[in-house]
Amino acid sequence: MNLHDLREAQANFIKRMDDVLEERKHLYKLRTAFANQFSAKALSNLKVEDYVIGKGEHTFCYKIERELDGLGRIIGATADKFGIYYGRTKHDSTVKYRETKIWGNNSITAYNNIIPAIKQLIEAGASNDIDTILQSRLSPMFKGKILSVYYPDRFLNVFSDEHLKYFLKFYDLDTKKTLRLDPVLKRETLLDFKNNDVVMKNWSTDLFSYFLYNVYPKRPIKKPAPIVIALEDYGDFDFPFTPTAEEAKLTIVQNDTFNNITTRQATSGKTDYEKQNRVNKKLGDRGEKIVEEFERERLRNIGRDKLAESVDRVSLKSDALGYDILSFEEDEAKRYIEVKATRAKVGNVDFFLTINELNTAKELDNYYVYVVYEILSSNPKIWIIENPFNPQNSKISFTPINFKVSINVKQ
């Protein structure tokens, strides 16, 4: 995730937030009307024909799926998600009540089991009883939609597990643990991210969902079109889920043995430094996420679980510190890590270093540079370089590429 891109997207979204709220006002009214019509008391007296999809536009299932579609889509999954429905199948054209077997062997039994399950879910939502919500046998998408409709200020209206994984990955929340979570807990992880963001913490869950799907990063594309060459360094790279990094052991040699070959192929003409910076920023952001997880695992492997939990990706808070990750040694001493990432395989490397990063490296003893190779693979390699700038490693060359220009004028 690029924090600056996120802030820019948030700033632009806030400018039109009032218009978005106005556009969605009718959906909020429909949601309130639905919750009132199908209150817990009303559900106790609900007849099967007032519940199932296939019996008109005024039933519980029709309204929550179709009428409230703008508040989170569950259309697409089969009607089995409701436990019972009225209709036909591919193999049987007879229109009749059809039940999902986990609820019973006939429609009456199924319906008599489903309604109490829905009421229990609504009660669990009211008391924020996540354990009971997790144990509910209602289908994941249906469960999520019910919770977000009855408690829109508490539960996020993103229901597809694939979409949840996509958003988790985009915001660098895709650890092995989070991706294995139940969709209920994946939504909780995204909400925690929102609620801990200084800009989004006061947004409604619906505005947050709208932002995810329509602003940043926008809904996932199932079959992306081929990238036009001119656009290959724009947009988002296809980073794999939860990459597993391993350390690469390398030795720095005299620069003259490089024969001036770098990780980028030599090209004629002027170097597009703006383009390089744009690409390096996107790769670097993902590299930081990989190094953060790598450091946590390193500390866990030496039995320092509490220290592992304290590893901090400080670059998300400030660019002014001169390093990206705050980690620790076994004796609890701080380890300061600057991350550089490349798509190239393990080998020679060149990267950009700001004057702030260089000055920080000269000031700190326990400063490291972590070079993440093969950043687009599921098994990136990390070369750990102990501070090469304090003292200055004579085998490393520096090439100045930027200058600050100051001009005084008078009128």
Secondary structure, DSSP 8 states (H G I E B T S, - for coil): --HHHHHHHHHHHHHTHHHHHHHHHHHHHHHHHHHHHT-HHHHHT--HHHHSTTS-TTSHHHIIIIITGGG---TTS-GGGGSEEEE--SS----EEEE-GGG-SSHHHHHHHHHHHHHHHHHHHHTT-HHHHHH--S-HHHHHHHHHHH-TTTS-----HHHHHHHHHHTT---HHHHHS-HHHHHHHHHHHHHTSTTTTTS-HHHHHHHHHHTSS-S--SS-----GGGTTSS-----SS---EEE------GGGGTT--SS---SS---HHHHHHHHHHHHHHHHHHHHHHHHHHHHHTT-HHHHHH-B-GGGT-S-SS-SEEEE-TTS-EEEEEEEE-SS-SS-------HHHHHHHHH-SSEEEEEEESTTSSS-EEEEEE-SBTTB-TT----------------
